[in-house]
Amino acid sequence: MLRIEGLKVCFGKEPILNGVDLQVEKGESVAIIGESGAGKTTLGLSIMGLLNGNAQGTVDLDGLNILSLAEGEIRRVRGSRISMAFQSSRNQLNPSHRIIDQVAEPIIAHRKNGKNEAHTRASAMLVKLGLSSEKFSHYPHQLSGGEQQRVLLAMALAGDPELVILDEPISSLDAASRIEVTAFLQKALVGRMAILVTHDFSTAAKLASMIATLYGGRIIECGPTQEMLSHPRHPYTRALIRSYPNMTTTKDLQGIKGRMERDVSGCAFHPRCTQAVALCREEVPSLSAHNGRWVACHRGGLLTALSAHNLSKSFGKLKAVDGASLTLEHGETLALVGESGSGKTTLARMIVGILKADTGEVFVEGERVDQRGKNFHRAVQMVFQNPGEALSHRLTVLEAVREPLEIQGVGSKADRDKMAMRVIDEVELPTTKAFLDEYPHHLSGGELQRVNIARALVLNPKVLIADEPTAFLDSSVKAKIMKLLLNLQENRGLTILFITHDIAVARKVSDRIAVMREGKIVEEGSVREVMENPLNPYTRRLIEAASDLDSERMP
Amino acid sequence: MHVDIRKELTQIKGGMAGVAIIGAMAVMAISAPLLAQHDPSLQTRFAFESPSVDHWLGTNHVGQDIWSQFVYGARTSLLVGFLSAIFSTCIGALLGMSAALIGGLYDRIVMRVVDAFIVIPAIIILVVLGAYFEPGVWNLIIFISLLGWQWGARIVRAQTLSLKERPHISAARSFGASPFYLTYRHIVPDLGPILLVEFVYAVRRGIFMEAGLAFLGIADPNVISWGMMIHDALQYCYMSVWRWWLIPPGVALSLTIVAITLIGYAFEPVLDPRLRSEVDAAN
């Protein structure tokens, strides 16, 4: 068993790792995920004992503290009990030796076998990794990057180590070779401890049983692979998954706001976090269990921004909404999909409070909303369907965007103007005097919708309910508005309830989909689950009827 | 729908003509003391005189100067017309708006009262009222206002009902706006164009009613008005005096009513955008 406790690494004065705790059981492989510069490779190197006293803490391999070993003792461990496959981009191979000799070297060095036998084992290993035998006597420069990487993997595994550290094991391979090498590694890692250092979630999903997210020199989230990937709990892990192109999620890629900074007080992620509070600035959160997941976050991971329970509304005999419940996590987009008349808008209006619900409750960040006062309106805002109608024809752009601030009595007039201008700029509209003084009937549909979005954002809401925000726009403008909403989500951590009848749009912009029919939520799940395996026949019909570019397929 | 009053008025040529006529009448009414040669109610022994330098339109049966009466008569017509219009429009707007916003039983009661007032022939009530009270100018204004608000109330209610469901009102509610804020900041200004049109027609109704009552001889005979002049002149229409006694107030009254109708006509597209010319719609 490998046990890492309080591992700290400094290069000069700069801290790279700030206290990493990690355990790897026999037969388990842990993927360390993080952005470049997060300290992933440093972690690997310190386990190898390659950091020459820059590392402090404990790295304990079955009772052997690697950090306290003398160089001679470490050498006996390295290559036989622990080995590391480096990223091939770093010219890790010796240019003056044939590759077969390099792969056989650890076996010979640790005198596990004689030279001939070592060569036999080395070639077997290389063959398994898909390298043809005529290349065994080549020198590294004669090999391609992908081939070099295979050689490095062969070297790491040739010594039959207990613990193998793989640093981006397949990053320089082409797609087809990835499958081959991944399949090999899956077999090769059985019965060993493995630490997989990667920024590639796909590799982690296939090779690791656990994932640990590294940020700012600490592990900030750790849990079983599939759970981590489908339900990340730390905002950073989710943001990383969102920015990773893959075939599983269909939502447009989103980045993470800001950049990684070192020497941040408190939680290292707080400058980029959209749900940070004062405590996050002051204190480092410890890794603790929240609902079966290890998360280092003062707020217990992602918050539930908004939830609605059992909302109902009847108009006379018509049950417009019949016991609908929704939950929105901080910073996610939930698409509410359904045909016209299914009660989507009524549900949204009840949440915002324009309509009074017959039954049901609404919670904002876990607190029940009894009366919709200032706090509620500042937390939840709505963008209406028809951008032209939703703005009063008598108010100029600036006046319209300022209106919520006036109603809520925020700041002085100058403050309000400044705040309004800032959101107008944020929705990518000009802040020239001429534009601010325009009346709605002089604006295009796209501009109108941006003004509407700016107006909804001016109170800094946490949740934005967007009711068919693109229904009245042509497709190019539609795309721009959707992009804008995604960017706002990235930068502000906005939670979006996106109401649409178009499942094709929902698929591109949301994390989850809820399907509504005749006032009831008939299906809810991640976009992928709903799209690939719709359980309700109605959902299936909606998917079949959605737009495609296929001339054969008929709804 | 953004209403530019000047644009609406110039859109239809008559609109500007109407404003010019009413303007001229108003100037005449305001500067009556300067224009009049004599005290309009001063009775002299020179009755039925033909127009002369001293009496531009001659004198009437009790020797009063007709020109002076004509000039002062404009005051009565316009005062009654505009004031009763202001009052009846306000009453109509308040009742209509409150009925739409409060709804329920109150709405039903108000609307039944409106129905009743629409059925009642106003002029007959006025005749009855006129017979009981000696209706001076102020009483007249009050009666006309109280009998003329119902159409306005009905239109305002209908419009408010539609306004309060408009998305921009919903939007303001979603920012936490109070009913008071919604009313004075959104609903009243949005009703503006409709109130304007309603006001114009109420002015016309007021002037018409005042003249009608005077013509029927129900108004206070001491109040100088065009209607009263017509009423008096008609009794002597076998003489040639009608040419300068009957025609000037008749023409002035007709012109004023036509002018107001023209203004109202110019504003009509505000109520019904289908009446807008295509060029305008394209803008």
Chai-1 contact restraints between the chains, C-beta under 6 A:
chainA,res_idxA,chainB,res_idxB,connection_type,confidence,min_distance_angstrom,max_distance_angstrom,comment,restraint_id
A,V352,B,S174,contact,1.0,0.0,6.0,A-B,restraint_1
A,I354,B,S170,contact,1.0,0.0,6.0,A-B,restraint_2
A,I354,B,R173,contact,1.0,0.0,6.0,A-B,restraint_3
A,I354,B,S174,contact,1.0,0.0,6.0,A-B,restraint_4
A,H377,B,F175,contact,1.0,0.0,6.0,A-B,restraint_5
A,H377,B,G176,contact,1.0,0.0,6.0,A-B,restraint_6
A,M382,B,S174,contact,1.0,0.0,6.0,A-B,restraint_7
A,F384,B,P167,contact,1.0,0.0,6.0,A-B,restraint_8
A,F384,B,A171,contact,1.0,0.0,6.0,A-B,restraint_9
A,N386,B,P167,contact,1.0,0.0,6.0,A-B,restraint_10
A,E389,B,P167,contact,1.0,0.0,6.0,A-B,restraint_11
A,A390,B,P167,contact,1.0,0.0,6.0,A-B,restraint_12
A,A390,B,H168,contact,1.0,0.0,6.0,A-B,restraint_13
A,A390,B,A171,contact,1.0,0.0,6.0,A-B,restraint_14
A,L391,B,H168,contact,1.0,0.0,6.0,A-B,restraint_15
A,S392,B,H168,contact,1.0,0.0,6.0,A-B,restraint_16
A,H393,B,M1,contact,1.0,0.0,6.0,A-B,restraint_17
A,H393,B,H2,contact,1.0,0.0,6.0,A-B,restraint_18
A,R394,B,P189,contact,1.0,0.0,6.0,A-B,restraint_19
A,P404,B,F175,contact,1.0,0.0,6.0,A-B,restraint_20
A,I407,B,F175,contact,1.0,0.0,6.0,A-B,restraint_21
A,I407,B,G176,contact,1.0,0.0,6.0,A-B,restraint_22
A,I407,B,A177,contact,1.0,0.0,6.0,A-B,restraint_23
A,Y439,B,H2,contact,1.0,0.0,6.0,A-B,restraint_24
A,H441,B,H2,contact,1.0,0.0,6.0,A-B,restraint_25
